[in-house]
Amino acid sequence: FLFPLSILAGVGVNLFFLLSGFGISLSQMKRKLHPLQFYKRRLLKLFIPLWITLCILLVLDVVVHGHLYQTMTVVKAFLGIFTSANLYTDINSPLWYFTLILIYYLLFPLLFSRKYLWVSALLLYVIPLSIVKIDPHFLSGVVGLYQVHLLAFPLGMLLAWMITTQKGAFLWVRNLYQRWSKYTYLPLAIVLLAGAAYLSIHSNVGKLAYLEQYTSLITMFLILLLFVIKKRESRLLSLFGLYSYEIYLFHWPLLYRYDLMYTHLPASVATSLYMVLFIVIAVGLQKLVRFVSHISGHTAEPSAFKHTY
């Protein structure tokens, strides 16, 4: 009932990667952190919410379903290592993304160059691509997903480089658009929306990885441009952006293993209620993260997912 939005998951993943690469690049260009400082600040922002969510899910799985996972599976999960993406048997299948973003975060401060950020972006594409090309056995369950999303994070870094080095050109384009936006906004918005809708329907999902990747990236950029030119801010979308990381961490187990709404309500009603519930749970999780961060002596800051919202 949500088609074609229902097949835009890959576009959303690429958007997360792009914004992460863009956000941490701009942040690092303003204030370059030593690798150890970077790891302490950034990785804890990823891991503390993950650990809390995993603890809650593991306890719920035992209490509600009487299900225990293998010890090694749990240990790897707390280390951020997810090597499969089975929607129905994994602790939380969307967490395959966590391992790939972790690889980027581990490499980023070692390869970052303020002067040659484009070289850093190239290296952060080539190194993960080399891992994918080797196709190690332990990544066989997720390597197909990696293939579709390797470009987005480096593209976010390139976008940050372009904006900072070509600021005058971007300002010129912005001023030119603002001068003519009265006449161009509606036609441009229609073209962007129509293009995104067409590529959403003809997404190439399940076809060759490079076709799916490029189609997803083009769709993502069309949607981004649509939001760049829009005339009004959306508080609702900003709210979901603010809590996007927390929602990502728990949404699938809630929808699949602990679902009640889709079982008893029309899909549209259930989806609307779930959107409200997501925000409520995310607010609680964020407060819990702040509490744990406070008692552990670590000052909570917005996660990297949120820097560009």
PAGU-173414 format. One line per field, with one value per residue (C-alpha): x, y, z; residue in three letters. Coordinates in Angstrom, 3 decimals, always signed. Layout:
% residues N
east = (X | ...)
north = (Y | ...)
up = (Z | ...)
res = (ala | ...)
//
This chain:
% residues 309
east = (+0.000 | +3.030 | +4.371 | +6.729 | +7.913 | +8.099 | +11.028 | +13.023 | +14.913 | +18.161 | +17.711 | +17.315 | +20.494 | +22.437 | +21.022 | +22.316 | +25.764 | +25.882 | +24.851 | +27.306 | +30.231 | +29.143 | +28.597 | +31.783 | +33.871 | +32.568 | +33.061 | +36.611 | +37.486 | +36.379 | +38.160 | +40.478 | +40.576 | +43.409 | +42.353 | +42.041 | +39.913 | +37.813 | +37.241 | +36.345 | +33.858 | +32.308 | +32.337 | +30.777 | +27.920 | +27.295 | +27.953 | +26.194 | +22.707 | +23.500 | +24.483 | +21.383 | +19.117 | +20.774 | +20.353 | +16.645 | +16.084 | +17.985 | +16.018 | +12.715 | +13.579 | +14.164 | +11.115 | +8.609 | +9.856 | +12.165 | +14.871 | +18.588 | +21.242 | +24.631 | +27.276 | +29.522 | +26.599 | +25.943 | +29.639 | +29.974 | +26.816 | +28.193 | +31.402 | +29.347 | +30.082 | +27.037 | +27.844 | +24.346 | +21.084 | +18.369 | +15.121 | +13.672 | +16.491 | +19.037 | +18.928 | +18.214 | +18.850 | +19.198 | +22.291 | +24.375 | +24.655 | +26.345 | +29.399 | +29.935 | +29.605 | +31.983 | +34.565 | +34.238 | +34.584 | +37.678 | +39.361 | +38.190 | +40.569 | +43.532 | +42.909 | +41.440 | +43.225 | +41.765 | +43.713 | +43.141 | +39.730 | +38.911 | +41.863 | +40.549 | +37.147 | +38.726 | +40.649 | +37.521 | +35.887 | +38.782 | +39.603 | +36.072 | +35.667 | +38.828 | +37.381 | +34.201 | +36.184 | +38.093 | +34.689 | +35.815 | +33.744 | +32.728 | +31.075 | +29.231 | +25.890 | +26.249 | +28.711 | +25.830 | +24.447 | +27.880 | +28.164 | +25.043 | +26.065 | +29.840 | +29.693 | +27.396 | +29.764 | +32.675 | +30.213 | +29.176 | +32.845 | +33.208 | +30.116 | +31.642 | +34.889 | +33.057 | +30.989 | +34.027 | +36.385 | +33.812 | +31.780 | +31.594 | +30.150 | +27.532 | +26.534 | +26.246 | +23.976 | +21.882 | +21.471 | +20.603 | +17.970 | +16.492 | +16.200 | +14.167 | +12.575 | +9.201 | +9.034 | +11.186 | +10.258 | +7.065 | +8.310 | +11.605 | +9.834 | +7.506 | +10.444 | +12.369 | +9.324 | +8.427 | +11.997 | +12.209 | +8.834 | +9.819 | +13.124 | +11.368 | +9.133 | +11.954 | +14.502 | +16.578 | +16.425 | +17.578 | +19.407 | +23.145 | +24.650 | +26.037 | +22.628 | +20.859 | +23.506 | +23.434 | +19.639 | +19.428 | +21.977 | +20.255 | +16.911 | +18.537 | +19.991 | +16.663 | +14.987 | +17.776 | +17.421 | +13.678 | +14.318 | +17.004 | +14.645 | +11.547 | +10.247 | +9.131 | +10.743 | +8.962 | +9.015 | +7.702 | +10.512 | +13.056 | +11.724 | +12.221 | +15.663 | +16.574 | +15.672 | +16.596 | +19.459 | +17.432 | +14.541 | +16.937 | +18.197 | +14.847 | +12.304 | +12.562 | +12.249 | +9.317 | +7.587 | +8.301 | +8.859 | +6.680 | +4.052 | +0.488 | -0.826 | -0.489 | -2.080 | -5.255 | -5.477 | -5.596 | -2.075 | -2.393 | -3.680 | -1.013 | +1.732 | +0.534 | +0.403 | +3.842 | +5.297 | +4.054 | +5.289 | +8.727 | +9.139 | +7.975 | +10.394 | +13.221 | +12.800 | +12.977 | +16.023 | +17.818 | +17.162 | +18.455 | +21.586 | +22.139 | +21.746 | +24.217 | +26.632 | +26.391 | +27.054 | +29.923 | +31.504 | +30.914 | +29.118 | +26.367 | +26.301 | +24.167 | +25.162 | +26.849 | +23.532 | +22.103 | +24.776 | +23.241 | +19.552)
north = (+0.000 | +2.270 | +1.447 | +2.836 | +4.153 | +0.548 | -0.188 | +2.935 | +1.338 | +1.358 | +5.046 | +5.702 | +3.754 | +5.759 | +8.948 | +7.927 | +7.213 | +10.450 | +12.609 | +10.829 | +11.381 | +14.974 | +15.790 | +14.379 | +15.842 | +19.360 | +18.840 | +17.553 | +20.436 | +22.957 | +21.212 | +18.356 | +15.760 | +13.343 | +9.790 | +8.756 | +11.813 | +11.096 | +7.476 | +8.429 | +11.062 | +9.414 | +5.712 | +6.100 | +8.029 | +4.958 | +2.231 | +3.423 | +3.531 | +0.222 | -1.501 | -0.260 | -1.360 | -4.781 | -5.349 | -4.528 | -6.712 | -9.692 | -9.576 | -9.244 | -12.184 | -14.375 | -13.188 | -13.035 | -15.758 | -17.815 | -17.427 | -17.401 | -16.508 | -18.161 | -16.569 | -15.654 | -13.992 | -11.805 | -10.946 | -9.956 | -7.866 | -5.852 | -5.333 | -3.986 | -6.939 | -8.049 | -10.414 | -11.394 | -9.597 | -12.189 | -10.360 | -13.220 | -14.926 | -12.217 | -10.201 | -7.133 | -7.516 | -3.778 | -3.655 | -4.937 | -1.209 | -0.601 | -2.685 | -0.831 | +2.613 | +1.385 | +0.525 | +4.037 | +5.599 | +3.548 | +4.534 | +8.156 | +9.869 | +7.880 | +8.949 | +12.419 | +15.358 | +18.842 | +19.987 | +16.850 | +15.750 | +14.457 | +12.049 | +10.900 | +10.284 | +8.276 | +6.116 | +5.575 | +4.211 | +2.095 | +0.345 | -0.947 | -1.772 | -3.887 | -5.765 | -6.415 | -7.565 | -10.069 | -11.330 | -12.809 | -15.759 | -14.163 | -11.274 | -13.460 | -12.643 | -8.872 | -8.340 | -7.924 | -5.080 | -3.469 | -3.458 | -1.351 | +1.278 | +1.804 | +5.114 | +7.165 | +7.879 | +9.012 | +11.084 | +12.834 | +13.663 | +14.967 | +17.115 | +18.619 | +19.284 | +20.938 | +23.163 | +24.344 | +24.819 | +26.159 | +28.220 | +31.182 | +29.068 | +27.561 | +31.024 | +32.258 | +29.364 | +29.876 | +33.603 | +32.994 | +30.428 | +32.677 | +35.472 | +33.274 | +30.883 | +32.571 | +31.187 | +28.055 | +26.515 | +24.714 | +23.334 | +22.208 | +20.595 | +18.719 | +17.465 | +16.322 | +14.626 | +12.923 | +11.726 | +10.352 | +8.631 | +7.043 | +5.733 | +4.506 | +2.316 | +1.303 | +0.913 | -1.965 | -3.624 | -7.215 | -6.579 | -6.013 | -4.273 | -1.309 | -0.672 | -0.767 | +1.457 | +4.155 | +4.161 | +4.485 | +7.317 | +9.277 | +8.873 | +10.048 | +13.173 | +14.034 | +13.820 | +15.870 | +18.596 | +18.604 | +19.321 | +21.907 | +24.016 | +23.621 | +26.892 | +25.737 | +23.761 | +20.658 | +20.287 | +16.748 | +15.620 | +17.459 | +15.550 | +12.213 | +13.372 | +14.208 | +10.709 | +8.841 | +6.853 | +5.640 | +4.654 | +2.779 | +0.732 | -0.684 | -0.334 | -3.765 | -6.007 | -3.872 | -4.253 | -7.955 | -9.835 | -7.698 | -6.437 | -6.076 | -3.227 | -4.735 | -7.895 | -6.157 | -2.835 | -1.654 | -1.161 | +2.603 | +3.086 | +0.792 | +2.660 | +6.033 | +4.757 | +3.186 | +6.513 | +8.098 | +5.158 | +5.366 | +8.956 | +8.125 | +5.185 | +7.151 | +10.014 | +7.509 | +5.796 | +9.099 | +10.081 | +6.691 | +7.206 | +10.609 | +9.070 | +6.258 | +8.728 | +10.994 | +8.312 | +6.957 | +10.400 | +10.733 | +13.862 | +12.976 | +14.785 | +14.314 | +11.269 | +11.705 | +10.886 | +14.139 | +16.682 | +17.594 | +17.579)
up = (+0.000 | +0.278 | -3.193 | -4.483 | -1.098 | +0.074 | -2.248 | -1.374 | +1.515 | -0.469 | -1.228 | +2.494 | +3.261 | +0.684 | +2.175 | +5.621 | +4.175 | +2.179 | +5.131 | +7.419 | +5.037 | +4.449 | +8.125 | +9.598 | +6.745 | +7.413 | +11.153 | +10.706 | +8.363 | +10.965 | +13.820 | +12.957 | +15.699 | +16.401 | +15.426 | +19.071 | +19.858 | +16.786 | +17.817 | +21.359 | +20.281 | +17.229 | +18.004 | +21.423 | +19.796 | +17.664 | +20.202 | +23.365 | +21.729 | +19.992 | +23.258 | +25.085 | +22.228 | +22.009 | +25.762 | +25.541 | +22.449 | +23.856 | +27.105 | +25.217 | +22.960 | +26.000 | +27.959 | +25.088 | +22.748 | +24.946 | +22.309 | +23.114 | +20.559 | +20.355 | +22.557 | +19.616 | +17.824 | +20.868 | +21.328 | +17.669 | +17.900 | +20.831 | +18.857 | +15.962 | +13.682 | +11.690 | +8.851 | +7.775 | +7.044 | +7.449 | +8.134 | +10.166 | +12.091 | +12.964 | +16.168 | +14.048 | +10.317 | +9.396 | +11.604 | +8.669 | +7.928 | +11.275 | +10.342 | +7.075 | +8.672 | +11.380 | +8.704 | +7.297 | +10.742 | +11.555 | +8.283 | +8.117 | +10.612 | +9.297 | +5.694 | +6.241 | +4.635 | +4.874 | +1.809 | -0.261 | +0.921 | -2.556 | -2.256 | +1.137 | -0.439 | -3.248 | -0.773 | +1.301 | -1.813 | -3.072 | +0.223 | +1.009 | -2.693 | -2.507 | +0.466 | -1.508 | -4.540 | -2.385 | -1.219 | +2.122 | +3.275 | +6.583 | +4.691 | +2.203 | +3.846 | +3.366 | +0.516 | -1.946 | +0.185 | +0.422 | -3.367 | -3.663 | -1.106 | -1.372 | -3.239 | -1.013 | +1.918 | -0.329 | -2.366 | +0.851 | +1.470 | -2.094 | -1.627 | +1.536 | -0.379 | -3.259 | -0.972 | +0.990 | -1.979 | -4.443 | -2.033 | -4.398 | -7.203 | -4.885 | -3.635 | -7.233 | -8.175 | -5.043 | -5.661 | -9.310 | -8.347 | -5.660 | -8.215 | -10.576 | -8.078 | -8.442 | -11.980 | -11.765 | -8.412 | -9.434 | -12.796 | -11.219 | -8.264 | -10.633 | -12.724 | -9.633 | -8.112 | -11.376 | -11.859 | -8.318 | -8.695 | -12.014 | -10.662 | -7.535 | -9.653 | -12.033 | -9.244 | -10.697 | -7.270 | -7.618 | -10.887 | -11.363 | -8.319 | -10.245 | -11.886 | -8.545 | -6.963 | -9.649 | -9.838 | -6.060 | -5.980 | -8.754 | -6.971 | -3.731 | -5.344 | -6.981 | -3.572 | -1.972 | -4.594 | -4.012 | -0.335 | -1.114 | -3.233 | -1.065 | +0.334 | +3.783 | +6.557 | +7.829 | +11.586 | +11.297 | +8.983 | +11.135 | +14.137 | +12.399 | +11.296 | +14.886 | +16.083 | +12.896 | +14.424 | +17.394 | +15.104 | +12.846 | +15.787 | +16.924 | +14.108 | +12.457 | +15.569 | +16.677 | +13.305 | +12.891 | +16.156 | +18.410 | +15.990 | +17.175 | +15.040 | +11.555 | +12.870 | +14.019 | +12.133 | +8.513 | +7.205 | +6.742 | +10.301 | +11.740 | +9.880 | +11.149 | +14.729 | +14.387 | +13.242 | +16.466 | +18.527 | +16.866 | +18.060 | +21.585 | +21.907 | +20.274 | +22.751 | +25.624 | +24.129 | +23.616 | +27.242 | +28.382 | +26.271 | +27.892 | +31.346 | +30.615 | +29.006 | +32.044 | +34.645 | +32.540 | +32.314 | +28.598 | +27.391 | +24.959 | +21.619 | +18.520 | +16.522 | +13.139 | +11.494 | +12.826 | +11.949 | +8.619 | +9.565)
res = (phe | leu | phe | pro | leu | ser | ile | leu | ala | gly | val | gly | val | asn | leu | phe | phe | leu | leu | ser | gly | phe | gly | ile | ser | leu | ser | gln | met | lys | arg | lys | leu | his | pro | leu | gln | phe | tyr | lys | arg | arg | leu | leu | lys | leu | phe | ile | pro | leu | trp | ile | thr | leu | cys | ile | leu | leu | val | leu | asp | val | val | val | his | gly | his | leu | tyr | gln | thr | met | thr | val | val | lys | ala | phe | leu | gly | ile | phe | thr | ser | ala | asn | leu | tyr | thr | asp | ile | asn | ser | pro | leu | trp | tyr | phe | thr | leu | ile | leu | ile | tyr | tyr | leu | leu | phe | pro | leu | leu | phe | ser | arg | lys | tyr | leu | trp | val | ser | ala | leu | leu | leu | tyr | val | ile | pro | leu | ser | ile | val | lys | ile | asp | pro | his | phe | leu | ser | gly | val | val | gly | leu | tyr | gln | val | his | leu | leu | ala | phe | pro | leu | gly | met | leu | leu | ala | trp | met | ile | thr | thr | gln | lys | gly | ala | phe | leu | trp | val | arg | asn | leu | tyr | gln | arg | trp | ser | lys | tyr | thr | tyr | leu | pro | leu | ala | ile | val | leu | leu | ala | gly | ala | ala | tyr | leu | ser | ile | his | ser | asn | val | gly | lys | leu | ala | tyr | leu | glu | gln | tyr | thr | ser | leu | ile | thr | met | phe | leu | ile | leu | leu | leu | phe | val | ile | lys | lys | arg | glu | ser | arg | leu | leu | ser | leu | phe | gly | leu | tyr | ser | tyr | glu | ile | tyr | leu | phe | his | trp | pro | leu | leu | tyr | arg | tyr | asp | leu | met | tyr | thr | his | leu | pro | ala | ser | val | ala | thr | ser | leu | tyr | met | val | leu | phe | ile | val | ile | ala | val | gly | leu | gln | lys | leu | val | arg | phe | val | ser | his | ile | ser | gly | his | thr | ala | glu | pro | ser | ala | phe | lys | his | thr | tyr)
//
